[in-house]
């Protein structure tokens, strides 16, 4: 790292995902200093404070009000992690950017295209860093694959097939993730959003048509547990996405990308990469430099060591795809035409 003074960080949202980040941040003693927390839930604040005590550290103050948090601590912070329910992301990220802070924002970025465009405008105007915590987009494996694809080394993309599965229905029963008014959807827009982003990152082109079906399996709050999507890219390549949140206790994925000169195999979190090139008989594992945590990737981006692979424009791309999926599914799979987005490459 080029930065010698630890950056001062606040954490907004102290749920399970935030606590995973906090544990990793506390290991970054030379780069990171956790200064303040914010969460409405006293029990979430207490659970996060316990992590500090386990590490032999005094817990930072935890606020229940974001405005008060920013008034008191924005001048003493460099960046924030936002890991709250999805419907709150837009307003909280806007407030932090306007306060002059860099933001690592948990996925999905926002719950509508209107919110995405709004957040893009604020980020461009404030010129602060915003990184969406998509593991796949930040993965060195996926970035390696994208580099090959853009260079034409693998030929043209023919088709992509992706599946993600998890015992999500039982694991999160009663959780806010299964309340669409707060989460923005169900399994497809929670765990499945990693699949959408990784596939869109590898495809690196617009979807032009989507047909989709979502099944709630009788969920009491109408959260989708199953999803099947067929898509066509601008080049004519075909895409299938399958999400099953109603299965045994498990969590895994498979992404296959078929090109004219090779086949790629990876996962929706970008945790691995294998390639079978034309003329070869089997897949070979691709080796890359040791993977960093999401927080380490954020620091590397902030320090100018790498370009930002997950700017807010990526969040816009994903939520536009999700809205097309919902529109088609609401009409029993009637295909939906997608307007070109044409995101600028980093």
N, C-alpha and C positions, 0 to 999 in steps of 0.2 A: 504494500500500500504506500502511496506517495504522501498521504496525509498523516502527520505525526500527532496532531491534537485530536483526541476522540471527539466525534460529533455528538452533540447533545440531542437526545431523542425522547419524544413523548409517544405513548401508546394509547390509542383511542379504541376502546373495545377490549375487554379482558376475558373473553371467552376461551374455549379450548384451542382454537387456532392461534390466537394471540399469545397464549401461554407457551405454545410450541416455539413461536418466534422469540419470546422473551428468554427462554432457556438457551437458545442459540446465541442471542445477543449477549447474554451474560458471559459467554465464553470468549467474546471479542473484546477483551479488556483493554487492548491497545488502540482500538478503533472506535469504540462505542461506549457512551455513558447514558444510561437510562435515568431520566430526570423526573418525569411525572407520568401519571396514568389517568385515564378517564373512562368511567363506565357507570351506567345507571344502577347496576346491580351491586349491592354491598357484598354479596357472596362471591361474585366474580372478582371484585377488588381484593377480597380476603384471600381467595385462591391464588391470585397472582402475587400478592405480598408474601405468601408462604414460600414461593419459589426463591425470592430474594433471601429470606431467612435461612432456607436450606443451603444457600450458597454463602452464608455467613455475612450477608449484607443487610443494611437497613433499608426497608422498602421505601420507595419514593411516595409522595403524597398522591392520593387517588381522588379525583373530582367526579361528581355526578353530573355536572353541567359543563357542556363544551364551551359555551361563551366565557364562563369564569375561568376555565382551563386556559383558554387562549389569552385572555386579558392578563392573567398572572404569569403565564409561562412562555407565550410565543416569543417575547424578547430574549428568553434564555434558552431557546431551542433552535436547532438547525433543521430538523426533519421530524416527521411523524410517521408511524405505522397506523393505518386505519384498518381494523379487522372487526367491523360491526355488521349487523344484518344488512343485506344488500340494498334494501330500499333507502337506507340512510347514507349510502356512500356519496352520492352527488353533493348534497348540502354540506356534509362534513368536509369533503375534499375541497370544495369551493372555499369554505371558511378558512381552511388551513393554507391554501395557496394564496388567498388574499392577505393572510397574516404574514406572508413572506417565507413560508416553510416549504421545503421539499417533501414529497409524499410518496410513500410506498403503500399502495392501495390493494387490499385483498380482492380476489376475483369474486364474481364478475364485476367489472368496473362500475356499471350502473344498470338500471332496469329498463331503460327506454332509449330510443335514438335521440329524442329531444334532450334528455339529460346528457347523453354522450356529446352532442354538438355543443351544449352549454359548457361542459367541462373542458372541451378542447379550446373553446374561446377563452376561458379564464386562464388555462395553462399557457396559452400563447401570449396573452396580454401580460400576465405576471412574470413570464419567463422563468418560472420555477420548474424543477424537475418533478415529473409524475411518472412513476413506474407501476404498471399493473402486475400483480404477483401471479402471473401465469407461469407455472413451473416449466411447461413445454417451451414456451417462447424464450425463457431464460436459459434453457438447457444447452450446454455446449454440444450435445449430440444433435439436437435439432438444428442448431446454428451451423454445424458442420454439414448436415444434409442440405440445408438451404443454400449454402455456399456452392456445393456440388451442382445442385439443380440450376441455380442462376448462371453458373459457368457453362451449362450445357453438357456436363460430363456424363449425366445419366440418360441423356436423350429427352424425348418428350414424355410428358405425363399422360398415361392412358386411363388409369382409374385409381381410386383410393377407397379402401374398405377399413372402417374403424368400429370397434366395439369396446364399451366400457361397462363393467358390472360391479355391483356392491350390494351387500345386504342392508341397503339404505333405509328401506321402509321400516324395518324393525329397529335398526340402530338409532334412528333419529325420531322415533315415534314421540309426538308431543313437542318436538323441538321447533323453534321458529323457522328452520329450514323447510319445514313441511307446511308452512302457511304462506301461500302465494302472494298475499297482500304485503308481506314483509320480505319474502325471499325473491319475488319476481317470477317464480315458477316452482318446479319440483325437481326431480332427479336430473333431468336433462339440463337444467340451468344451474345446477349445483355441481356435482361431480362431473356431469356430462359437459359442462362448459369448458373443462380442460380439453375434452375431445374436440369440441368445435374449434377452439383456438389453435390447437396443434395441427389439425387437418388444414385449417385455413392458412396457417403459417407455411406449411409444406406446399400447399397448392399455389400460394403466392399469386392468385388471380381471383377475379370476381366470380361469385356464383351468379348465374343468370336465370336459374329456375329451380324451384324447390317443391317437392311433394312430401308430406309428412303426416304421421299418425302418432298421437299421444294417448296413453291409457292410464287412467287414475287407479284402476283396479278397485274402485269403490272407496278410495281414500276419503275420510270424513271432511277434509278441508279442500278437496279437489286438486291435490298435488299430483302431478304425473309421476308414475313409477316406471313406466315403459315408454320408449320412444323409438320410432323407426323413421329415418329420413332418407330420401333419394334426392340427389342434386346433380345439376349439370353445370360445369364451369364454362367460362367464356371460350376456352380453347376447344370445348366439346368433350373434355374428359368427364367421366362419371364418378360420383361419390356416393357411398352409402355410410350412414351413421346409425349405430344401434346402441341403445342405452337400456340396461336392465337394473333397476333399483329394487327389484322384488325377487331376491334369490337367497341362497344360503349365506351364512356369515362369511364374507369374502370381499375382496376389493382388488381388481386387476383390470388389465386392458390389453388390446392388441390393435396396432395400426399397420396395415400393409399398403405400400405405395408401389404401383406397377408402372414402370417407365419402359421406353423402347430399348434401353441398354442395361437395365438393372431392376431389381426389386429391393425396396427398403422395408425393414421391419423394425418398429419401435413401439413405444407406449405413449399414452396420452399425456403423461407427465414428463416425457423426454428422458426417462431414466435409463435408457439403453438405446443402442442402434446396431443393427446388423444389415449387411448388404450381400446380395448375390448378384454378381455381374454376369453379363452375357458370356457364355462359354464355361462358366463355373458350375460345379455340381451341388454346391451347398452354400448356406449363409455363413458369412464370416463376421465375427464381432468387430466393431469399429472401436479403436482405442482413442480416447481424447484426454487432455489434461484433467486432473482430478476435479470432479464437480464441486462447485461451491454451493453453499446454502443460498436461499433467496435473499437473505439479508446481505451476505457477502457479495452477491451479484449487484444489489442496489448500491453498495459502497463502491464497487468497481466502476459502475456507471457514473456515479456522482463524482468520483475522482478522475474521470476522463480516460479510464483504462479501456473502456469498451463503449460502443454505441448503444443506445437504449433500444433493445429489441421489443419492448412492450410499452410504447407511449400510448396516450389516450386514443389515438387513431385506431389502435389495435382493439381497444375496448369497444369502439364504435362498430368495427367490422363484425365483432361477435354478437353484439346486441341486435344488429340489423339481421343477421342470420337467424337469431332466436325469434325475432318478430315475424319473419317469413315462415318459420316452422310453425309458430302458433296460429298464424292466419290459415295456412294450409290444413293443419290439424282440425281447426274449428269448422272447416268445410269438408271433413272426411277425406282428406288427401287430395283435394283439387289442387293442381299445380299453381304455384305463385311465381310470377315473373319478378325478377329482382333488378332494380335500377343499378347501373354501374356506380361503383364507389371510387375505384382507381386511387387507392392510397399511395402516397409517395413513399418510396423505399428510403430506409435510413441510410 
